[in-house]
Amino acid sequence: MATGDIVKGYDGELSIKIGTWAKDKLHCLESYCDIFNKAMKNKWLTRTYIDLLAGPGKCIIEREKTEVPGSPIIALNCKPPFTHYYFNDLEPNLIESLKARTKCYQFPNIEFLNENCNSAIEILLTKLPDRSLDFCFIDLLSWEISFSSILKLTKYRQIDLLITFHIGNIKREAANPPQELIDFFPPLDWRQLYKSAIKGSRLSTRPFLDAYENGLRNIGYKVTRDHIFTKNVKNTILYYLIFASKHEKGAYFFDEVTRRSKSGQWRMPL
């Protein structure tokens, strides 16, 4: 996280500045946490929430000068709640602010990690309950997590994924991808991927999404969805949310969530 994005919140703890477009992303997360727990509470007594880039728990919408809950607080506030929470962030100061903001929650099973997301997964595998239904939010800034780490986390587990997929950044680096971007994707031929993405003088988006989602299906995910959340002033897509579940019911829940915006308006299909 760039230091310019971190500011003092209204309670004196650290907050992260976000754009107005991020409200829909957070609303999507909130709605999915709610529907996930309401539908599954009687079928899975143990339900875990994992946030690999949790941040400090509060966000400031710069243009509106308002503060809103970040993903950890959203997950803690859902009714009914998860039974276990795991929050990770690489920045120790952000984790300290998150700890301060979550002291009022009396849940017995909240754990904090201060690792990069790949190292955090290695630790999580020693802590997660043996039998649980899991939901993992991976709100990436670029491509910090490797696909091999996704495989490690999800192997033998029933875990839904919600991943921020920064297609704008990916397309800018696709001609000569750094190793971190190569590792982010499942194993594939980048020369062929780049070739298939070229349409005239521009790169199309679909081949990159398909490559990633095909990788998820190859490791056991029956259903995937990708949803556009923001475009720039030139109407160029900046990022998607990719959802993946090992059960068809997860896709049904996500489809219901993404049909409505935070304002309650029905979305048009994209």
TAFEN-V404320 format. One record per helix or strand of 3 or more residues. SS is the DSSP state (H for helix, E for strand). FROM is the first residue (numbers start at 1). TO is the last residue. If there is no record, write none. Layout:
ss-><SS;SS>
from-><FROM;FROM>
to-><TO;TO>
This chain:
ss-><H;E;E;H;E;E;E;H;E;H;E;H;E;H;E;H;H;H;H;E;E;H>
from-><3;6;14;22;47;58;66;71;84;92;110;117;133;147;158;167;179;190;206;223;237;248>
to-><5;8;18;40;51;61;69;77;88;101;113;124;138;154;165;176;184;197;218;231;245;258>
